[in-house]
Amino acid sequence: MEANWAWYQLIIVLFIAAIIIWRIVLFIFPKIKEMYEEKARLENLNREKERLLGKRNEIQYHVDWATYNNDLSKAQSLTPSLEKIMNKISEIDASLSGKKSNFYV
């Protein structure tokens, strides 16, 4: 009879341990998933910023070349697209500086 009681106690302890582990898993995994999603979002923002910086440099080169050749109409036509790119870059910088990352990966 005592052996059966020991088995019942073991089953109860394992059941309680399983419930505790399940609660921990339900709490921790969403946090880990959220952390990696935020990391991916920041990496995408950095890639987009690099792409826009390259585009900005290219347009700035054409504006400078047009200004150097006294083709002010071409320089003025390129300026609005340059301003749009600069605005997008500043928006990305604002969203990147608003989030302090805790990633060490």
N, C-alpha and C positions, 0 to 999 in steps of 0.2 A: 504493500500500500504506500509505503514511503517513497518507493521508486516512481510510482505514478504521480505522486504529488510533486516530486522534483522535476519530472517532465512537464507538468502543467506550469510550474513556476518558470521553467526555461522558455516555454512557449509564450507566456505572458511577457517576460522580459524582452524576448526577441521581437514580439509584436510592438511593444512600446518603443524599442530602439528603432524599428522600421518606421514608425510614425514620426519620430524625432528626425531621423535622416531624411525622410520625405519632405518634411517642413523646411529643413535646411536647404535641400535641393531646390524646392520651389522658391525660396527666398534668394539664393545666390545666383542661380543660372540666369534669371532675367537681368540681374545687375551686370553680369559678365557680358551678356548679349548686348545690353545697352552701351557698355563701355566700348566694345568693338565696333558697334554701329557708329558711335560718335567719332572714333578714330578714323573709320573709313570716310565719314563725312568731311573731316578736317583734311584728310589726304586729297580728296576730290577737290576741295576748295583750293588747296595749294597748287594742284595740277592746273586748275582753271586759271589761277592767278599767273602762273608761269606762262601759260599759253597767251593770256592777254598782254603780259609784259612783252613777249616776243612780237605780238601784233602791233603794240604801241610803238616799239622801237622801229619797226618797219615803216609805219606811217610817219613817225617823226623824221625818219631819214628822208622820205619823199617830201615832206613839208620843208625841211631844211634845204634840200636840193632845189626845190621850186623857188624858195626865197632867194637862194644864192644866184639863180638864173633870172631873177626879177620876174618870175611868173607868179605874181601875187594872187591871181584868180584861182590857180590850181592849189596854192597854199591855203587860201581861204576855203576852198571846197573840201579840203581834207581835214580842216580843223574841227568841224562838228563830230566827225567819226572819232577823232582823237579824243575829244571831250567825253564822248559816250564811253569809250574804253577806260578813260581815267576815272569816270564815275563808277563803273563796274569794279575796277580795281580797288577803289576806296571803300565800296560796299563790302567786298570780300575781306579787306583788311579789318574793317569794323567788326565783321562777324568772327574773324579769327582772333582778334584781340579781346572780344567779349568772352571767349571760352578759354579758360586756362586748362591745359591738358595735363593729365596725370599719367601719361603713357611713357613707359620706359622700354617698350618693345622695339 
